Amino acid sequence: MPTHFSDRLCEAVREKATPLIIGLDPVYERIKPVINAENDITALSAEANAVYKFGSQIINIAAPLVPAIKINIAFFEKYLWKGIEAYYNLIAEAKELGLMVIGDIKRGDIGHSAAAYAAAHLADIQRDELEEVVSCDAVTVNGYTGLDGIQPFAQQALSGGKGIFVLVRTSNPSAAEIQDFSDKDGQKMYEKVAEIVNNIAENSEYVGKNGYSCVGMVVGGTSPDTTSALRQKYDKIWFLVPGFGAQGAGAVDCIRFCKPDGTRALINASRSIIYAFEREEYKKQFGDDWKRCVEQAVIDAKMLLSNAMQDKL
């Protein structure tokens, strides 16, 4: 198996024949109807256990169908040490099932602090007093502190065969207020961040055998006119593309980032998949079988992307 992150990612996408990945953002109040929490207690430990159980089921559903899962640490940190334990247990379970794992941590700091964050989230730790702690294959990084905030993560990723995705142009509605702000020469802020990311990513030490870097970009699928130019300019960088599904981006909006074989971009769907049991079209098909609802939502999302790709060719 290739040790370089981008090579492993290419293999995984081709093996599952889709760029679709599932975002795990579990909210206890929404999963409560389908997870049997202990005596319906809302204590911290009970909620954390319910979130863990739900995440584990999602991972088991996703593993045969998609190349990767993106776990958003925010939905686990709220449960303090119980949540962090659940987060790392889910990483280990996903990797045991052959999924690549992206830790959606969005850390952003500089110097020693950035290096410490990078080690915490990308290093596989082995110590006598601990069992081996398996880390993610990649993490998201807030790059708006500049080169000093990106380089430590990139170096840590490189040393362990891991990857990073740096926030460049996000999918939220208010992103343009800051990220599209222009300097006197007309260069927008997100364009400058992309330039800095590329300056790191294109160094030969970061590039795998397939020609792609282990340093990628987060580029939302909800602003096609804005972001198409990024794809054209940085065609050797993996994009992590949020926005598909619940945030309003369609398959055509997102698939434009991919090559015909599905590589070069990961298209993330979160709420539209993991809460499929709330959707009438799936409840009519599968009733209270929430796992079948989620499974069918994954299959349907894969088909939407596949059809959009065929139309593009």
Secondary structure, DSSP 4 states (H G I P E B T S, - for coil): ---SHHHHHHHHHHHHT--EEEEE---HHHHTTTS--GGG--SHHHHHHHHHHHHHHHHHHHTTT-SEEEEETHHHHTTHHHHHHHHHHHHHHHHHTT-EEEEEEEE---HHHHHHHHHHHH--B--TTS--B---SEEEE--TT-HHHHHHHHHHHHHTT-EEEEEEE--STTHHHHHT-B-TTS-BHHHHHHHHHHHHHTSGGGB-TTS-BSEEEEE-SS-HHHHHHHHHH-TTS-EEE--BSTTSB-HHHHHTTS-TTSTTEEEEE-HHHHTGGGSHHHHHHHTT-HHHHHHHHHHHHHHHHHHHHHHH-
